Amino acid sequence: MKYFNLFILLFIGSVHVLFAQEDCQRSHCNWEFFDLEETVRGEVIYHEALFFSSDENVSYKTPRQMVLVQRGINANWNLVSSCPSLNCLSVTILRINQDTVRILNYSGDWLAIGSQIYVIPSNKRETLNFISHRLEKNGRKKKKGWRKDYKAAKTQLPMRFDTSVLKTSFGYLSNHSDEERQVFDCEQNQYKPIQHNSFQCRWNFFEIEKPIEGRIIKYEAQTQPCHLVGYASLAIVVINNNQDTIRVLDCCNSATFEEGATVIIEDGKYTNPVSIPYSKTIEDDQEMYRSNKFDNLVFRTTYGKLIRKED
């Protein structure tokens, strides 16, 4: 992950957002808003959200569109958490590198203190409706030990870092990195760049900027001539004096190559979708479409034109 310097990302001055029913006399008026430029990873220091619980001491009410959660702390006091609308922002305090920041989000998931979470940048600006917390007496009459119970209940009020953490941004929370989410999206999408291969979602595609010389260690010829659907041969090639190994998809090339041949790889045509050689297998009781044993060993992949190098 690139070095994340919040001081560079801070706007010149503090960007004030429209506050709902606020005259900006509260502590969040001093928050310093900035835009995240990339997905970052941080450690959860604090997280609060109105989420449903199976705890029998928790009750839910929605009077006049105010979401209300009430949790019994002890015999005398309840902790009441409420939201002035049905869309209260969750507040997550994260430690990112050497900085501590506040991320405003709509995550209702439970986040354990100390857990690692990814923050995806969001350009969306929201009206700031926050969850409020207060202690409320359990019944009108004071019960025995109510003073002691009050002191104990005060320790249950959330430590919200309202004045100690000023750097604030909007974002989406995720347990997965950008790369992991891209793999998931690819696996869920039936219309993939390559047909008949279960492993393509983890291949890392790159473009050839200038011709590359290499040696073929595995070659699979395209199964049919190109017509309406693009067909490609597949070659596993070692390059850079055998220091790197790449996969080359050569679309609509009638030439064939033997293993061990020296080739020049030029930038090739890209056809979407493209069908590559494959065989259907059963592995761990699941159907798999493999092209060869390098499917999950070689990840760097390119569309290239293979040209035999003459001696």
Secondary structure, DSSP 8 states (H G I E B T S, - for coil): -----HHHHB-SS------TT--S-SGGGG-EEB---S-EEEEEEEEE-------TTEEEE-GGG-EEEEEE-SSSEEEEEEESSS--BEEEEEEETTEEEEEEE---S---TT-EEEEEE--------B-EEEEEESSSS--TTHHHHHHHHHTTS----TTT--EEEEEEEESS-HHHHHHHHHHH-SS-SEES-TTGGG-EE---SS-EEEEEEEEE--SS--SSSEEEEEEEEEETTTTEEEEEEEET------TT-EEEEEE----SSEE---EEEEETTEEEEESSTTTTT--EEEEEEEEE---
